[in-house]
Amino acid sequence: MNKKALAIVLAATLAACGSDDDGVGNAGNTGGAGAGGTPGTTATDSTNFIVPTFQTGLAEIQLAQLALQRSTNDDVRRYA
């Protein structure tokens, strides 16, 4: 069940990106090393990447589960 583990890791990452528990108060960061560690990267930039990536991964997992439930083709079931 590596797909479930991936979903859990992505959910935890997404939740961590939404919090600023370090107390530094860098919400207005427009330069320097931001959330991604790259100069000029902000938490918003990281969130704009992580949220769609998480949603795509979750959709892939759900489609694989649907294929397992409904497919009668052994090749499809092995792939899912």
C-alpha positions in Angstrom: 0.0 0.0 0.0 2.7 2.5 -1.0 0.0 4.7 -2.5 -1.7 5.2 0.9 1.7 6.1 2.4 2.3 8.6 -0.3 -1.1 10.2 0.3 -0.4 10.5 4.0 3.1 12.0 3.4 1.6 14.5 0.9 -1.2 15.4 3.4 1.3 16.0 6.2 3.5 18.1 3.9 0.5 20.2 2.8 -0.5 20.7 6.4 3.0 21.8 7.4 3.1 24.3 4.6 0.1 26.1 5.9 1.6 26.7 9.4 4.2 29.2 10.5 5.2 27.7 13.8 8.8 29.0 13.8 7.8 32.3 15.2 10.0 34.2 12.7 7.1 35.9 11.0 8.3 35.7 7.4 4.8 35.8 5.8 5.8 38.8 3.7 9.0 37.2 2.4 9.7 38.4 -1.1 13.4 37.7 -1.3 16.1 35.6 0.2 15.6 31.9 1.1 11.9 31.3 1.4 9.9 28.2 2.3 11.5 26.2 -0.5 15.0 27.3 0.4 15.5 28.9 -3.0 16.1 32.7 -3.2 12.8 34.5 -4.0 10.6 31.5 -3.2 7.7 32.2 -0.8 5.4 29.9 1.1 2.7 30.8 -1.4 4.9 29.6 -4.3 5.4 26.2 -2.5 1.7 25.9 -1.7 0.8 26.6 -5.3 3.0 23.7 -6.3 2.1 21.3 -3.5 -1.7 21.6 -3.6 -2.2 20.7 -7.3 0.4 17.9 -6.9 -1.3 16.5 -3.9 -4.7 16.6 -5.7 -3.3 14.9 -8.8 -1.7 12.1 -6.7 -4.9 11.6 -4.8 -6.9 11.4 -8.0 -4.4 8.8 -9.3 -4.9 6.7 -6.1 -8.7 6.9 -6.4 -8.6 5.9 -10.0 -6.4 2.9 -9.2 -8.8 1.9 -6.5 -11.7 2.2 -8.9 -9.8 0.0 -11.4 -9.3 -2.6 -8.8 -12.9 -2.7 -7.8 -14.5 -2.7 -11.3 -12.0 -4.3 -13.7 -12.2 -7.9 -14.8 -8.9 -7.7 -16.8 -6.0 -9.2 -14.8 -3.5 -6.9 -16.5 -5.4 -3.8 -15.4 -5.8 -5.2 -11.8 -2.0 -5.9 -11.6 -1.2 -2.4 -12.9 -3.5 -0.7 -10.5 
